[in-house]
């Protein structure tokens, strides 16, 4: 089949790499894609926000399956438009994508279904939100309800910081995303990411990962879109996975099906592993970035077959279990100087030196035949090892083989798992 992949980042490069390996894939197109994806796909200029143009392209090129990488087109309803045109698509409907598009929607769903999560309150007015802060104690979590490019969460350590966060959001600090805010109790524990594939009824586990949000070593500095990740994480045991599937993921899928918004796509659960058990922090309606990169390195099956099955009603009913390599994958993000503030674009990149890693492009461009940085997170340098220590060593050896003078990275990705292995 001919396939169209929507997106341009490291997540989409990893998906393109895996999709192109399938015998079911005849021609893979990527819109807009990036220079690294040229090895696997034909890059095309189609605006995902123009649903008519996407449909017309699919009809012109006989594309029968579309994989949507980022969250914005999903929240915008691109999957609905494609399905209405008779084109199979991996990705939830606009209604189901509220799992990421509205934090308040998720919290209300959890409350109705008894899904373990932090205590919360939703507010559409600043004064009521300010008056409600005191009952949550400190620290307290303030979230913009809508999509804010991964930046809409503030953890306030003091009353002044909490009030400032509320004021900031209601004054337009996160644009329309902050028109409503969610106030949450602060949960303690270790964070983990868990992924599952759903056809709207059936759900298959797709592995765990842990990412590193802070820009600096030792988890210091401002939050970013993610400076690295590894999979699996030893703290996410088979027993915890079973509990998450039973108490969090399956009730969510069942509730959405009951409410006539069946969830077809990947369900990304951000979890806090608390003393009382795993609790949901938030949902994302797409693969994580950079978690997708490590998951694709470990996945042993046919990605086209799996995702296409999920695009069909009850398509996963007789699907084989997901097979993951019994190994650790680890990815290190090389970012442009200035990230997560104003990244320095145009820095040259030379990757001709040999290494044993795999490099997924996240924010690159080609100028006069030279590969250059064209975003904040630029490269995702990924390696597979027998354990976290080996994967970490291989990944950093690959990082050190890349000549990117205006780039930087954390030097401690995977430190928690390496420490666990050494204990």
N, C-alpha and C positions, 0 to 999 in steps of 0.2 A: 504494500500500500504506500501511497505518497502521504507524507506527514508534514505538518506545519508546526513548528515550535515557536511559541511567543516568548520573547525576552532577550536580554543581552548581557547578563552578568555571569558570574562564576557558577551559580546554580544551573543556569541554562547551558553553559558549556559542558558541565558534567552530565546533564541529561542528554545533550546531543551526542556526546561520546558513547553513552550507553545505548541510546536509541539506535544509533547507526550500526551497532553490532548485531542487531536482530535480523534474522533472515526474512522477517516480515516487512522490513523497511526497504522500499525500492528507492525513492528519492526523499531526502530530508531537506526541508526548507527551514530557515530561521529568520524571524523578523523581530528586530533588525539584526540580531546576532552580534558577533564581535570577531576580530581577526583570528583568534584561536580556534573558532568554530569552523573556519574554512576547510579544515581537514576532514570534517564530518558532514557539513551541510552547505547548501547554496544559500547565500545571504540575500534577503529581499527587503525592499523598502515598502512596508505596509504598516500603517498606523493602527495599533490595536484599539485605539479609541474610536476609529471609524469602522463600525461593525459591518457596514455595507461593503467597504473596501476589502475587509478580511474575507467575507463570504464570496465576493466576486473573484478574489485571487484563488480561493479554494476551488471554485467552479472552473476557472480557467486552467488550473494546473492539475485537475482531477485529484485534489487532496481529499481524502476520505476520513482523516483523523487529525485532530488538533490537540496539542498539549500546551496548556497555558502555564507558564512558569511563575510570573509575579502575581502579587495579590491585587493590584489596582485594576487590571482588566476583569478579574473575577468579581470584585465588588461592584464594578461598573456593569456587569451583566453580559459580558461577551459570550460566556458559555450558553446562556439562554438563547441569544441570537443565532449561534451556530446550530444548536439543537433544533430550533424552529426551522432552519434551512435544511435539515436532514443530514447534518454533518456531525459525526461522532466527535466528542470532546472529552478530554480528561480535565476535570475541574468543576467545582460546585456551581450551582445556580447563584444568581444574585441574592436570593432569599437565604440560601444556606450559607453563603459567604459572609453573612452577618456575624458568623462566629469570629471572624477577624475584623470585619468592618465596624462592629459595635461592641465595645467591652461591656456595656450595660446589658445588651441582649444576651451575652454569654452568662453574666452573673444571674440574670433573671431565670434563664434556663436551668442553671445549676440549682437555684433555690427551689424551683418547681419539681425537679427530678431527684433531689436529694444527693446531688453530686458534690463530693467534698471540695471546698474551696474556702478562701478567706471571707470573713464577714465583710459586708459592703453597704454602701448607700449610693444611689444615683441622684444627681442634682442638675437641674437646668437653670438654676439661678444662683448668682454669686453669694448673696446674703445668706440664703439657706445653707449653702455648702460651708461657708465660714462658721455658721452657728453650730454645724454638726461635727466639726473637727474634734472637739474636746472628747467625745465619747469613744474615739478610736485609740487614744493614747499615743505615745511616741516610741519609736518612729512610726510614721504613717505614710501610706502610699497614695499618691494622687495621680489619676490617669485621665488623659483626654479620651473621650468615648470613641472617637473615630480614628481613621488612619492618619498617622503622623510620621510616616517613614521611619518607624522604629524608635522615635524620639519622644513619644507622648507620655512617658512615665517618669514621675519624680518621686524619689524617696526622701521625705522630709524628716530630718533628725530633731528639729526644734519647732516650737509653735510658730515662731516667726517665719521659718522656711516653709511650713505648711500653708500659712496664710499667703505668703508670697507666691507659692505655686498655684493656689486657687485664683488669686488675682491675675497672675500671668496667663492662665488658660482662658479665663473669661474675658480678658482684654484682647484676645486674638493671637496669643503667643504661638499657638499651634494651628492657626487658621480656623476653618470650620470644624476641624476635629475636636476642638475644645469648647464647642457650643454647649456641650453637656459634659460633666465630669463624673467619674466614679471614685469614691473614697473607699480605701480598703485597709483592713488591719494588716500589719506587717507580719509576715510569716518567717519563721527561722527554719533552717535546714539546708540541705544541699540541693541545688537545682539540677534537673536533668530534662532532656528532650526525648519525647517518644513519638513515633510515627506509625500510622496505620493507613491502610488502603481500603476504601469503602465503595461499594456499588449502590449504596442507598439502603441496603438491607444487610448484606454480609460484610464482615470486616476481617482483614488479615493484618496481623502485626508486621511492621516493617523495620523494627530495630530501634535502638536507643543511641543517643549521642550526648556530648556535653560541649558547649561552646564557651568562649572567653569574650565577654562583652567589653571589659575595660581596655583602654588603649595601651596601658603600660604593664611591664612585668610586675608580678605580685598582685595582679588585679588592682592596679592603681590608675588614677586619671579618669577622664570622662568616659561615659558609655559610648560604644560604637555599634555599627551593624554586626560586629563580630570579627575578632582578630584571629580566630582559629577554632578548630574543633577536633574531636576524636570520637571514634565509635569502635566497639561498644564501650560503655562505662560500667566498671565492675560493681558500682554501688546500685545499679539498676538490675537487680537479681531476677531470675525467672519467676520467683514468688511475687515480687513487686509488679512485674509485667502482667501477671495474671490478675492481680488486684486492680491495676489501672484499666485493663480491658473490661473487667466485670463491673467496676464501680464508676468509671469515668467515660471511657470511649463508647462502649456499647449502649449505655443509657442515652448518651448524646445522639448517636445515630438513630436509635429507636424513637426518641422524642421528635427529631426532625422529620422522620418518615411519617409519624403520626400526624404532624402538623402540615403535611403535604409539601414539604420542602426537602425531599430525599437528598442526602449528601453523597455525591459521586466525585471522588477525588482523594487527595491525601489529607489526612487529618493530623496536624502537628500540635501535640499537646506539650505546652511548657509546664513543668511540674516542680513542686517543692516537696522534697522528701522529708516530711516533718516527723516528730516523735509520735504523732498520732496516726501516721501513715501518709501515703502520697496524696497531695492536694493539687488541684488545678490552679495554675497561675493565670494562664490565658491559652486561647486557641489561635492557631494560624491556619489558613485554608490553602497553603502551598508548602512545598518542601522548604526547609530552612536554608539559609545561606550564611555560613559555609557548611552546615550540617549535611546538605545534599551531597556535597563533594565526597565526604567520607562514606556515606551510605552507598553511593554508586560504586565506590572502590570495592566494597565488600559484597555487593549484590551479585549473585551468581546466575540468576535466571534471565529470561527474555523480557526486557523491560517493555517493549511494545506489546507483547502478549498480555502482560499483567495490567498495564494501564488501559489497554483497549477493553479488556474484560470488565474493568471497573466502570468504563463509560457506558456499559450496557446494563439494563435492569436485570438484576439477579445474575450478572455475568460472572461473579466470583463464586457462585454456589459450588461448582465442581473444580475450582482452581486448586492447583497443588500448593502446598505451604511455601511461603517465601524462604529461599535458601540464601543464607549469608555465609561468607567465608569465616572460618574459625581463625581470625587474625584481627589485628588492630589497624585501622586506617587513621591517619592524622594529617591535618592540613594546617599550614601556616599562611596567614594572610600577609602579603607584602603590600603595604599601603604607601601612598605618596606623601611626602613631607607636608605637614600642615593638617593632615587628617586627624581627628574628625571635624576640624574647623574648616578652613579654606585650603583644599589640597592643591599642591603645586602640579600643574599639568605640563605635559610636554617633555618630561624627563625621559631620556633614552634608556632602552632596555636591550641587553644582549644576552641571549640564552643559548649561545652556541657551545658552551662548555658542556661536556657530558656529565650526566648525573643519573641516579636511579629513581628519581621522583617523577610524578606526572604533574604538569602545570596547567591549571585551568585559568583562562583569562577572565578577569572580572571587570576591569576598566582600562582597556587598551585601545589604541588606534594605530594605523599605519600612515606615516607622513613621509612622502618621497622614499618609500621602501624601507623606512626605519620604524621599528616598533617603539611606541612611546606611551607614557602614562596618560590616561584620559579620564581619570576619576579618582575617588578617594581610595577605595580598595582596588588594587590593580591586578595582582596575581594571587592565585591560591595554589601554593606548592604542597603537593600531597604525596604521601608514601604509605606503603602497606608493610607491616612487620609482624613478626610472631607475637609480639606484645607491645605495650605502649612505649617502653624504653627503646626498643629497636625501631619502631615506626618514627619516634621522635628524632632519633639519631639520623635516620635516612632522610627525613624531611628537611632537617637543618643542613645536612650535607648538600642537598639539592638547592636550598636557599643560598648557600655560600658559593655555589657555582654560577649564580645569576649575577650579572653586572647591571645593577640598577642604582646608580649613585644617589638619586634623589628619593629613593625608597627606604622604608624601615619596616621592622617587624618586631613582635614580641619574641623573646628567646626562651619562654617557659611554657609554651603550649603543651597541654597534657600533663602538667605538673601534679595534679591530684592523682591521676591514675598511676603515674610513675612512682609516686610516694606510696600508694597502696601496694604496688607490686614489690616494693622494697621493704615493706613492713614485715 
